[in-house]
């Protein structure tokens, strides 16, 4: 099934949001034994570093890649691949 570029971005958003939510859920279930103000602050710092230097850059890179596709419609899973089908 082929979809428009903006729909492709929405699908990518939904898939990666679901994956991120699952990682958050697992982390929150494992966190209670380590609960302290210092650990919460360190966790927030690690999140900020990853968001700034890794996830933020990936989002920009992949969004630019999807917007640069010449054709308007692409296979729905092509947001996972480096090149459109």
Buried (B, 14 or more C-beta within 10 A) or exposed (E): EEBEBEBBBEBBEEEBEEEEEEEEEEEEEEEEEEEEEEEEEEEEEEEEEEEEEEEEEEBEEBBEBBEEBEEEBBBEBBBEEEEBE
